[in-house]
Amino acid sequence: KEKSGEPAWDGPLNMRGRPGWHIECSAMSLDLLGMPFDIHGGGIDLQFPHHEGERAQNEAVTGHVCVKYWLHNGHIRVNKEKMSKSLGNFFTIKEILAKYNPVVVRYFLLSTHYRMPIEFSNDLLEQAKNSLERLHDFMRRLNNFSISKKEGKISISKILKNIEKKFEEAMDNDFEIAEALAAVFELVKEINALADANKLNFQDVEATIELMNKFDSVLAVLKVKDNVDAEVKKFIEERNDARKNKDFKRADEIRQDLLKKGIELEDTKDGTVWKKTL
């Protein structure tokens, strides 16, 4: 029915009104996109009756399928309630990014199937951060590979092909992200075990890096700028000198100062390596 301030037209039964919400979307999609079009998205709460109504109207008018793929996303929830302004239980992106690296938030969001609701909490964001750091540590290990053997003790081509197949099959199954990520972490576990046993060569490592980069062309969570400025490098060198001179007190002070700057140091058998914390 007609509402004050809204456009209205003469209708049946001597009433003035406007088209309903479902027919509005049918009109817009027919006019602006044409039939058929590939992807129609929306929240899971719009599936019925809104999208079912829109679909029925479009197909009745055109006589054929109007949309190839319907993608209905789950909601972000806080304490099992939909995040919304009306409930006052929402967080802004600005507030979240003040505490977490954007790539952590991305990993947190993509780690749940898009059709499922996501429970938002700091604990779950911390879990996402820890999982992502494990992947970043794995990539650093591959990129810093230092074993000089030209020939490894085994071939890992079968392992890589098997993992790649699992990842692709999962993503082909309506973006089944949990299974896809499980395949990635299976690769991390197997390659780390082989590296610990000194059974990898450079060709194996390069092939693994290539596959991880292929996965990341989908996930987009691994490429984070990992360079440090000259001042930080100077501190790292000073700490190395302090450790050589057995001035462990100064070495610990530098470690803590760098940690405050988001730089974490790790002493390994091949020397000190550093990484930026997420």
Beta strands, then each sheet from edge to edge (+ up, - down):
strand 1: 9-10
strand 2: 16-17
strand 3: 37-43
strand 4: 67-73
strand 5: 76-78
strand 6: 81-82
strand 7: 118-119
strand 8: 263-268
strand 9: 271-276
sheet 1: 1+ 2-
sheet 2: 3+ 4+
sheet 3: 6+ 5- 7-
sheet 4: 8+ 9-
end
